[in-house]
Amino acid sequence: MTSMVADLAVYTVVHQPRRLKLPAQPIPRGATPEEIAHCLFDERMNERYFRKVAQYSYYPAAQMFLDLCAGMKLSIGFSLSFIRQAMSWDGALLDLFRELVAHENVELIGVEPYHSFLFLLDMPAFVNSMQDMVQDLEGIFGKRPVVTDTTEMCMSASLYDALDVAGFRGALMDGRPWVMGWRESTHLYRNGDDGPYALPIEGKRTRRSVRKAGELREARGSSPFLLTRHLELSDDVGYRFSNRSWDGYPLYANTYADWIAHTWGDMLLLGWDFETFGEHHRQDSGIFDFMRALPGELKQRNVDTYTASEIIERQQAQAHYLPLPVYPTTWAGSGGMEFFLGNEAQKNILHLMGEVYGMAQLTGNTDLIDLAIWLSQSDNLHLIQWYGRSGPEAEVSAYFTPAEWWSLGPNRVIHEQQQVYINALHAMQPYVPARLWRQPEKKTSRRKEAVLVN
């Protein structure tokens, strides 16, 4: 029989976007992939923001969690976008995170590496990218992730199957009411195998479909388990903690521990951006003191913390079936893709993302394909959610939009962002093999013309 929650998992994800360079920079004809990247991305701005967040959030919060892990278990994920920046600009910070991940009470979660919407453009490539991410994170941190988090915690029926093909033991998703229906987010779920459409179909398995899945799958005998993030309790800290107009303000650790302990269910997942601590809520809000007091308050109420994998092991025998939508759910905004595709500017950018990715694939150039995936970062849609809108979601989007962009004015921000993709598309066209093959013929023709003229 279900009782009050006693099993708690705490998850946090570390990410920094690779921001675009606005106004759009012209790309010289015949530019190399490296030169194209220099024109597309504002690395100087990225470094400035990285160092700011590192000072106020990454360093103090990483040290805080390192101290807390003596009595609390933690699951943490990192985007390749963040890791790339840390490797370039702050190796000491990356070492601190390595120390945190190495702790016996910390589990490394596998995060979509580019924080991209690649799954909207090319699902097989998404599967391969997620499998490669596992190898990369193991090389960086020395732990192999078996539970995953997609970009913006997106989940759908096809995404779930992609993660199953990739071989993951479990996945995280947001417990949005429109997805959960009458179900509570305080139970463990699955979508595959035992659902209403499960049939004993025999089929050939291609090498590609199992390329690396066996390395991840181990002895897994089921489809991935789903841990659904508790929306209200997560957002009480993630969004509302420093909101003085919130009726729960100020939130103290003993009150929050009471809310958790008196929540009905088998388990509970709290999910936060890592930047919640020190960036979204500054140190003078009391967020660090709150977190340092929380483990003791939970212990007094017989609530134990576990990693995501441990929750799966403890709860798998009573996992329930959860139907998943075709339209992805997310933890952003009101929980649907309209946060990223709700205005015409966003829809245009998604279209351009597809155009650039398709062109890069036509070239077959791995460096250009890599650039196209960077250009499909969800942040590039998140940062223009405010266009033509007002209200709390628009305010969140505007907060994350680089301050330097606002001098352009709203309409020009949109125009210049679109131009970045158009410039990238044109810069990649000369790399299409058919065009490359014709280059020697053109040069020979020009030489003949020059001889005739002379």
GUGUNU-176468 format. One record per residue (C-alpha): residue in one letter; x, y, z. Coordinates in steps of 0.02 Angstrom, whole numbers, plus 50000, padded with zeros to 5 digits. Layout:
BEGIN
AXYZ/...
This chain:
BEGIN
M500005000050000/T500645017349955/S501135028150102/M502015044650133/V503615047550035/A505185040550115/D506295039049959/L506925055449887/A508045058649736/V508855075649707/Y509395079749529/T510265095049460/V510935098949286/V512385110349237/H512285119249069/Q512925134648980/P512385138648802/R513535142148657/R512785159048615/L512625166048440/K513585181348382/L512385195748349/P512285205648241/A512585191548115/Q514345191448045/P514655189347858/I515585173147822/P516965174347690/R516755163247538/G517785147547554/A517885148847744/T518485133547838/P517345125547968/E518385133748104/E518195150748022/I516325147848002/A516185143848187/H517115159848231/C515805169848135/L514325160548211/F514695159748396/D515135173648518/E516455164948623/R516985181248705/M515215183548771/N515135165248820/E516715166948923/R516075182549009/Y514455174249061/F515345158149108/R516535166949227/K515115176949305/V514065161449340/A515605151849399/Q515935165149531/Y514175166549598/S513525148849571/Y514675135149508/Y516065136549636/P515035139649794/A513655127449744/A514855113649695/Q515745115549861/M514065115749952/F513515099349870/L515215091649902/D514975095550088/L513165089550087/C513585072950004/A514245066450169/G512425064650220/M511425066650059/K511425057849891/L511415067649730/S511155064649544/I511985077249430/G512125079749242/F513225090549130/S512975096448952/L514465095048836/S514155113548804/F514615117248985/I516065104948990/R516805112348831/Q516795129748909/A517515123549074/M518935114848981/S519315130948888/W519175143449029/D519225135449201/G520055118549222/A520035120649412/L518135121549410/L518035105749305/D519185097249431/L518015102549572/F516555094749480/R517595079149450/E517875078149637/L516005079949668/V515535066549540/A516845054749611/H515985054749781/E515165038049821/N513495046749854/V513425055149683/E512745047749522/L513195054749351/I511675057149239/G511905056749050/V511285073248976/E510965077048792/P512705083248750/Y512345098948648/H510745103648741/S510005102948567/F508395098448479/L509285085848369/F507895073448408/L506685084748312/L507835084248160/D508605066848155/M508105053548282/P509415040348230/A510775053548245/F510075058048416/V510245039848471/N512055039248413/S512415055948498/M511705049648663/Q512745033848653/D514315043848613/M513915055348760/V514015040448879/Q515775036548819/D516295054748830/L515645057449007/E516445041349067/G518105047448998/I517925064349083/F517215059149252/G517655040849271/K515835035549296/R514695028149164/P512925035349161/V511475023149142/V510065035449178/T509805050049059/D509035067249043/T508585074248873/T508655092548824/E507485102748937/M506895086049011/C505905082848851/M504975066348837/S503785058648711/A503335041448647/S504655041948510/L505975049548624/Y505675035548749/D505935022448613/A507525031348556/L508205030548734/D507715012248741/V508685008948580/A510155018548653/G510135006448800/F509755017348951/R509155009849113/G508075024849157/A507605042449105/L507015058249191/M505485068049138/D504365081549209/G502785076249298/R501625088249207/P499765086149244/W499315085949058/V500445070649037/M500145062049204/G498245063749199/W497555055349356/R499265048149398/E500425055249529/S502245059349496/T502745050649658/H502835033249581/L504045024549462/Y503425021849284/R503835013549119/N503105015548946/G503705000648844/D503404981848836/D501834980648942/G500824994748866/P499214992648766/Y500124990948600/A501444978348654/L501424963648532/P502604948748510/I503254954648342/E504764945948269/G505934956848171/K507724958348112/R508884968548219/T510124978748120/R511904981548176/R511585000048185/S510104997948303/V511184988748430/R512844997248392/K513235002448569/A511634998148661/G512364982048726/E513734991548817/L512435001748910/R511104988548931/E512104976549040/A510844964249111/R509344975749090/G507804965349059/S506534979249037/S506204995348946/P506845011249030/F506075016649194/L505385034249207/L505685045449357/T504455059749349/R504985076249426/H503805083249558/L503305099649480/E502675109549630/L503995104749757/S505395107149630/D504775124349577/D504555129749758/V506455130349763/G506905132349579/Y505775147249542/R504855153449696/F506175152949833/S506645171449827/N504945177949769/R504355189449908/S502575189649841/W502445170549854/D501325165049998/G502655152250047/Y504005165450068/P505155164250162/L505395145450140/Y506345136750279/A507135119550271/N506025112350408/T504445118050317/Y505055110950151/A505555094450233/D503795093550307/W503025095850134/I504115081950064/A503795069950208/H501905072550198/T501805069850010/W500845054149963/G501775041449857/D503215029149842/M504605041049796/L504945058949746/L506105067049620/L506655085149641/G507455092849486/W508355109549474/D509535119249362/F511215119849450/E511185138749425/T509705139249546/F511015140649682/G511875157549676/E511305163449504/H509405162249495/H509335164649683/R510815174649747/Q511765170149903/D510915183750007/S509225175249974/G509735161850098/I509725147849968/F511395140550024/D510915140650209/F509255132650162/M510115118450068/R511395115450204/A510005113350332/L508905102250223/P509755085050243/G509625085750432/E507795090850425/L507415076650304/K508295064150416/Q507235069550565/R505685065350463/N506345048250406/V506565053750225/D508105045850147/T508965051949989/Y509475040249849/T510255041949677/A509135039849524/S509785022049494/E509495017349675/I507705023549664/I507465012149513/E508174997249606/R507085000549758/Q505475004049664/Q505574993649503/A504484979549566/Q503014991549580/A503305001949424/H501715007249333/Y501325009849149/L501345028049092/P500665032548919/L501735045848835/P501165059248713/V501745061148534/Y502025079748568/P503485081048689/T503275086748867/T504625097648946/W505035105749112/A505085123049032/G503655135449044/S501945127449050/G502675110549004/G502425109148817/M503445112948661/E502455128948638/F503735136948753/F505015134248613/L503855134748463/G502475146348519/N502825161348407/E503235163648223/A505035168848258/Q505365152448349/K504535142148212/N505615150948081/I507205147248179/L506725128848196/H506465128148008/L508165136147982/M508945123748103/G508275109847993/E508895118147834/V510655120447903/Y510705102747975/G510105095547809/M511425105347712/A512785099647832/Q512245081647807/L512315084047618/T514125089547632/G514595074047732/N515855085047824/T515865079848007/D516465096948065/L515015105547977/I513775092748046/D514465096448219/L514195115148191/A512415111848132/I512025102348292/W512745116648395/L511565128148300/S510095117148352/Q510325121348536/S508645123648622/D509325139848697/N509175148348528/L507285145748538/H507175148648726/L507995165748709/I506645172348591/Q505115165248680/W504715183048734/Y504415189048556/G502625195248542/R502205189248717/S502055195248895/G501875186749064/P502995176149178/E503635164349042/A504135178848931/E505005186949079/V506015171149110/S506535170548927/A506995189048926/Y508035186649084/F509135173948996/T509295184048835/P511035191948832/A510995210048889/E512105214748741/W510745209548619/W509425221448684/S510305236548610/L509785229748440/G507945230948484/P506735216048485/N506385215448298/R508205216448249/V508675202848375/I507505191348280/H508115196948109/E509955195148153/Q509705178148231/Q508865171948073/Q510295179247972/V511555169048072/Y510735153148007/I510585159647829/N512435164247830/A512875146847897/L511825138747760/H512705148547622/A514425145247697/M514105126347695/Q513475125447515/P515205125447433/Y515595109547532/V514235099447444/P515215085747352/A514435089547181/R515035107547193/L516765102147251/W516905090247103/R516545104446983/Q517875115947056/P519355108746955/E518325110246795/K517965128546831/K519795132146866/T520315123546704/S518985133246607/R519585149746680/R521395145746632/K520865142046452/E519905158546445/A521445167746508/V522545159746372/L521315164546234/V521235182546295/N523135184046299/
